[in-house]
Amino acid sequence: MKPIFILAAILIFGVLIAVHELGHFVAAKLCGVRVNEFSIGMGPLVWQKQRGETQYSLRALPVGGFCAMEGEDEDTGDERSFVRQGFWKKLVILAAGSFMNFLTGVVILLVLYTGAAAFYTDRITGFAPGFSLEGEDGLMEGDIFYKIDGYRTYLRGDASLFLSYHTGDTIDLVVIRDGEKVVLNDFPMTRQTYTGNDGGTYTGFGLYVGTHVEEATLGVKLKYTWNTAKDFVQLVWFSLVQLFTGGASVEDLSGPVGIVSTITEVGSAAETARDAWSQVFYFAALLAVNLSVMNMLPIPALDGGRIFFLAVDAVSLLLFRRKVPEKYQAAVNTAGFVVLMGFMLLVTFHDVFKLFQ
């Protein structure tokens, strides 16, 4: 591993967390909430400056930051504290961090795609001998994959990914043929033994998947920037589904150590410096969108968990004219934080173990 990529990976991870906290900070200020401290970095204090009611800090460890709002978990009596704000202000403040991460991912992709000459998606380039579902009522050479089992195939490689995880005797497909969508629900396509071009046998679906090329005009660049971001969101959801259905295991997850390792491997594997940094920043965009989505899950201690409590409070006020006391919410969030930290330690130990295998 090249040290420059290790350093870049650590900085990227820290910057994405700092950007997340910046989202909370900006939203809190716009909503009139008192912010006691906004810090870039964690750990020992390196520099600080008091400006108005907020202390701006720079700390020694470049691994994130924090936005300390008045009354985040309990009522301090200040009318400008977080807990005394209305539903919509709280929602905006809590969601702003994830929004900033998502926006960061989109901006990185847009910059990366400015120099692109073409974009690629998956299409069928042929069939194995013995494939019996070819024809107008089935699949045809040149069909462009659009959906597989409900998942959009936004980018090259998506079709192979979703097909590799498919189980069952039928499959739901949507393909683009001559500019029109062809829907093939409950299509009777299963894994079978086919003869390959080299004369050997293999088990698969009998499809040869190639690429559909689209020239990179300005409109296409914007489209693929947005489609790539949506693909990243979809991959998070797909991964969670596989985790809960047994298609993937906890061992497939990565923590900070695994993420740093992956970024350095991606950068080191490239043939040129330009390709290396393009791959590193592409992965940074993927990580930014992943952080955005994961943080909005309704899990205690995450912003999504706090938003869930907002919804519970709204329903409780409507039905019983009272909210869930802040101390109970704080207790649940604290317990959730402890569980998450324990889980992250477990994943981190596993990442470290994989490094030394």
VOROBA-549461 format. One line per field, with one value per residue (C-alpha): x, y, z. Coordinates in Angstrom, 2 decimals, always signed. Example, Ala and Ser with C-alpha at 12.3 -4.5 7.8 and 13.67 -1.06 7.14 Angstrom:
2
x: [+12.30/+13.67]
y: [-4.50/-1.06]
z: [+7.80/+7.14]
% end
This chain:
357
x: [+0.00/+1.31/+1.40/-0.08/-3.27/-3.48/-3.25/-5.78/-8.19/-8.01/-8.52/-11.46/-13.15/-12.59/-13.73/-16.97/-17.82/-16.90/-19.12/-21.94/-21.56/-21.31/-24.77/-26.17/-24.36/-25.64/-29.19/-29.14/-27.95/-30.58/-33.28/-32.18/-30.85/-27.98/-24.74/-22.23/-19.32/-18.52/-15.34/-13.30/-11.46/-11.70/-9.54/-7.20/-7.87/-5.36/-7.01/-10.23/-11.95/-15.11/-17.32/-20.63/-22.26/-20.32/-16.83/-15.09/-12.46/-9.75/-8.78/-5.80/-7.33/-8.56/-11.33/-14.49/-15.93/-19.03/-21.76/-22.72/-26.20/-27.81/-30.26/-29.80/-31.04/-32.67/-34.49/-32.02/-34.62/-33.19/-35.88/-33.32/-32.36/-32.85/-35.52/-37.76/-37.93/-40.92/-41.20/-40.09/-37.06/-35.87/-36.41/-34.43/-31.54/-31.36/-31.60/-29.13/-26.06/-27.11/-28.16/-24.67/-23.04/-25.30/-24.63/-20.87/-21.09/-23.00/-20.51/-17.54/-19.23/-20.03/-16.39/-15.16/-17.57/-16.67/-13.91/-15.81/-16.09/-18.79/-20.90/-21.70/-24.63/-25.36/-26.93/-27.28/-24.66/-25.57/-26.74/-25.08/-25.82/-28.97/-30.56/-34.26/-35.78/-34.57/-37.24/-39.71/-41.62/-38.39/-34.95/-33.13/-29.60/-29.21/-31.72/-30.53/-31.12/-33.39/-34.54/-33.74/-35.96/-37.07/-33.56/-32.58/-29.47/-28.06/-24.42/-22.23/-21.87/-25.26/-26.85/-24.13/-24.39/-28.15/-28.16/-25.46/-27.68/-30.88/-32.48/-35.69/-37.28/-38.48/-37.10/-38.63/-36.93/-37.44/-35.33/-35.16/-35.72/-35.83/-36.39/-39.37/-39.62/-40.36/-41.64/-40.98/-42.48/-42.15/-39.84/-38.87/-35.09/-33.01/-29.38/-28.50/-25.42/-24.28/-21.35/-19.04/-17.11/-14.05/-15.95/-16.09/-19.28/-20.46/-23.57/-25.37/-28.29/-26.95/-26.65/-23.64/-23.62/-21.75/-21.88/-24.20/-22.28/-23.78/-21.86/-21.09/-22.93/-23.58/-27.09/-25.81/-23.10/-25.73/-27.97/-25.22/-24.10/-27.60/-27.97/-24.67/-25.75/-29.06/-27.13/-25.06/-28.27/-29.71/-26.57/-26.92/-30.51/-29.55/-26.72/-29.04/-31.59/-28.86/-27.61/-31.04/-31.95/-28.66/-27.19/-24.37/-22.90/-21.54/-18.05/-18.73/-19.10/-16.27/-15.53/-13.12/-10.06/-11.61/-12.64/-9.13/-7.70/-10.08/-9.32/-5.57/-5.94/-8.07/-5.49/-2.48/-3.96/-4.31/-1.73/-1.41/-1.60/-4.62/-6.50/-5.51/-6.93/-10.02/-10.68/-10.00/-12.43/-15.03/-14.86/-15.08/-18.35/-19.63/-18.67/-20.34/-23.65/-23.36/-22.90/-25.88/-28.19/-26.94/-27.25/-30.94/-31.82/-34.24/-31.60/-31.14/-28.16/-28.26/-30.06/-32.62/-33.37/-33.89/-36.16/-38.10/-38.62/-39.85/-42.52/-43.40/-43.73/-45.98/-48.28/-48.20/-49.17/-52.00/-53.39/-52.45/-51.52/-48.10/-44.63/-42.17/-40.01/-36.57/-34.85/-36.29/-35.27/-31.78/-31.56/-32.55/-30.08/-27.31/-28.03/-28.10/-24.77/-23.17/-24.48/-23.29/-19.83/-19.62/-20.66/-18.15/-15.39/-16.32/-16.20/-12.92/-11.28/-12.41/-10.96/-7.63/-7.63/-8.20/-5.24/-2.88/-4.23]
y: [+0.00/+3.46/+5.81/+8.66/+6.67/+5.70/+9.38/+10.32/+7.64/+8.89/+12.49/+11.56/+9.70/+12.62/+15.24/+13.38/+13.28/+16.97/+17.82/+15.90/+18.00/+21.16/+20.34/+20.19/+23.44/+25.45/+24.18/+24.91/+28.47/+29.05/+27.72/+29.97/+27.22/+28.12/+26.30/+26.23/+24.73/+23.68/+21.62/+20.33/+17.22/+15.33/+14.91/+17.50/+21.14/+22.77/+26.13/+27.89/+31.19/+32.53/+34.34/+35.46/+32.62/+29.85/+28.54/+27.43/+24.76/+22.83/+19.55/+17.26/+14.15/+14.64/+12.08/+14.15/+16.89/+17.80/+20.40/+20.91/+22.45/+23.79/+21.31/+18.43/+15.76/+17.70/+20.95/+23.50/+26.26/+28.17/+29.08/+28.61/+25.11/+22.24/+20.42/+23.52/+23.77/+22.67/+19.45/+20.86/+22.72/+19.60/+17.51/+19.93/+20.08/+16.30/+15.54/+18.25/+16.14/+13.32/+15.81/+17.34/+13.91/+13.06/+16.45/+15.92/+12.57/+14.11/+16.99/+14.57/+12.49/+15.57/+16.68/+13.17/+12.90/+16.26/+14.60/+11.42/+10.52/+7.85/+5.97/+2.28/+0.14/-3.59/-5.21/-8.72/-9.50/-13.14/-16.43/-19.71/-22.72/-24.36/-21.20/-21.69/-18.33/-16.24/-14.49/-11.61/-13.09/-13.60/-12.03/-10.84/-9.83/-6.08/-5.85/-3.31/-4.30/-1.89/-3.80/-7.16/-8.35/-4.77/-3.30/-0.71/-1.43/+2.08/+1.26/-1.35/-4.34/-3.99/-6.76/-9.27/-8.33/-8.74/-11.91/-13.43/-13.06/-14.27/-17.46/-19.16/-20.65/-17.37/-13.86/-10.42/-8.56/-5.26/-4.58/-1.76/-2.98/-0.51/+2.30/+0.61/-1.15/-4.87/-6.32/-10.00/-10.81/-14.36/-15.14/-18.85/-18.37/-20.50/-21.47/-24.37/-26.07/-24.53/-25.05/-22.06/-20.78/-22.68/-25.96/-26.26/-26.30/-23.76/-23.11/-19.86/-18.20/-18.58/-14.84/-13.04/-9.59/-6.81/-3.04/-0.43/+2.76/+6.25/+9.33/+11.73/+14.91/+17.48/+16.11/+12.54/+13.55/+15.11/+12.06/+9.61/+11.74/+11.46/+7.80/+6.89/+8.55/+6.64/+3.45/+3.99/+4.43/+1.28/-0.70/+0.19/-1.07/-4.17/-4.94/-4.59/-6.91/-9.48/-9.16/-9.89/-12.63/-14.50/-13.53/-11.75/-12.01/-9.64/-10.67/-8.83/-5.51/-3.02/-0.45/+2.51/+0.24/-1.75/+1.43/+2.90/-0.41/-0.52/+3.06/+2.42/-0.80/+0.97/+3.72/+1.40/-0.92/+1.81/+2.04/+5.84/+8.54/+10.09/+6.78/+6.18/+9.45/+9.09/+5.69/+7.02/+9.92/+7.68/+5.51/+8.68/+9.55/+6.04/+6.38/+9.80/+8.49/+5.37/+7.52/+9.62/+6.63/+4.62/+7.61/+7.98/+4.44/+4.44/+3.17/+4.79/+7.19/+7.85/+10.86/+8.49/+7.16/+10.68/+11.47/+8.30/+9.67/+12.93/+10.95/+9.05/+12.36/+13.77/+10.73/+10.78/+14.46/+13.80/+10.83/+11.51/+15.23/+14.47/+13.64/+10.94/+12.52/+13.61/+11.58/+8.35/+9.31/+10.15/+6.79/+4.89/+6.87/+6.26/+2.53/+2.55/+4.38/+1.79/-1.07/+0.64/+1.26/-2.38/-3.50/-1.14/-2.50/-6.02/-5.05/-3.17/-6.16/-8.28/-5.73/-5.78/-9.58/-9.63/-7.28/-9.78/-12.88]
z: [+0.00/-0.87/+2.16/+0.11/-0.46/+3.22/+4.15/+1.45/+2.69/+6.28/+5.17/+2.92/+5.75/+8.11/+5.60/+4.89/+8.60/+8.95/+5.96/+7.64/+10.80/+8.69/+7.33/+10.87/+11.75/+8.77/+9.20/+12.95/+12.33/+9.65/+11.98/+14.84/+17.11/+19.43/+18.52/+21.37/+19.43/+15.89/+15.60/+12.70/+13.88/+17.16/+20.22/+21.82/+21.05/+18.68/+17.97/+18.92/+18.33/+19.91/+17.44/+18.83/+20.74/+18.92/+19.59/+16.40/+17.05/+15.29/+16.94/+16.53/+14.97/+11.34/+11.72/+11.57/+13.74/+15.70/+16.04/+19.70/+19.79/+22.92/+24.44/+22.01/+24.43/+27.27/+27.87/+29.23/+29.47/+26.49/+23.97/+21.20/+22.30/+19.86/+21.91/+21.94/+18.15/+16.11/+14.10/+10.76/+12.11/+13.93/+10.81/+8.63/+11.12/+11.57/+7.85/+6.81/+7.60/+5.31/+2.65/+2.70/+2.36/-0.59/-2.21/-1.74/-3.52/-6.43/-6.77/-6.80/-9.52/-11.57/-11.48/-12.36/-15.29/-16.87/-18.88/-19.78/-23.47/-23.13/-20.59/-20.51/-19.44/-19.77/-22.82/-24.18/-26.83/-27.42/-25.99/-25.10/-27.33/-26.07/-24.70/-25.43/-24.46/-27.37/-29.46/-29.53/-26.60/-24.68/-24.86/-27.96/-28.81/-28.30/-25.43/-22.85/-19.23/-17.39/-14.29/-12.72/-9.85/-9.31/-9.19/-11.82/-13.83/-13.98/-14.73/-16.38/-14.08/-12.38/-14.46/-13.59/-9.91/-9.64/-11.72/-9.52/-6.44/-8.10/-6.82/-7.86/-10.96/-12.46/-12.74/-13.29/-16.13/-17.90/-20.99/-23.52/-27.09/-29.98/-27.51/-25.83/-22.49/-22.67/-19.38/-18.69/-15.30/-13.93/-16.82/-16.58/-16.64/-14.28/-13.91/-16.17/-17.53/-20.80/-23.15/-23.39/-26.39/-25.23/-25.29/-21.52/-19.46/-16.90/-14.82/-15.52/-17.26/-20.80/-21.43/-22.82/-21.23/-23.01/-23.04/-24.51/-25.27/-24.96/-26.10/-23.25/-24.17/-21.43/-20.87/-20.70/-18.20/-15.95/-16.35/-15.45/-12.51/-11.07/-12.09/-10.45/-7.20/-7.36/-8.09/-4.93/-2.91/-4.46/-3.66/+0.03/+0.02/-1.98/+0.46/+3.46/+1.84/+1.16/+4.74/+6.20/+3.70/+4.05/+0.69/+2.53/+6.02/+8.65/+7.51/+4.23/+6.08/+6.45/+9.13/+8.99/+8.74/+5.90/+4.10/+4.35/+3.14/+0.18/-0.88/-0.75/-2.74/-5.36/-5.72/-5.75/-8.39/-11.03/-13.81/-13.88/-11.23/-12.95/-12.98/-9.37/-8.10/-10.27/-8.69/-5.18/-5.59/-7.23/-4.13/-2.00/-3.79/-3.12/+0.55/+0.82/-0.51/+1.66/+4.78/+3.73/+3.39/+6.37/+8.70/+7.79/+8.86/+11.84/+14.27/+17.72/+17.93/+14.18/+12.71/+11.21/+14.69/+16.00/+13.07/+13.92/+17.44/+15.88/+14.04/+17.24/+19.09/+16.37/+16.57/+20.38/+20.45/+18.03/+19.97/+23.61/+23.64/+25.11/+23.82/+24.77/+27.52/+26.30/+29.02/+27.59/+24.08/+25.36/+27.14/+23.99/+21.88/+24.43/+24.44/+20.64/+20.56/+22.85/+20.69/+17.49/+18.96/+20.01/+16.54/+14.93/+17.18/+16.11/+12.42/+12.96/+14.63/+11.70/+9.25/+11.07/+11.09/+7.31/+6.80/+8.41/+6.65]
% end
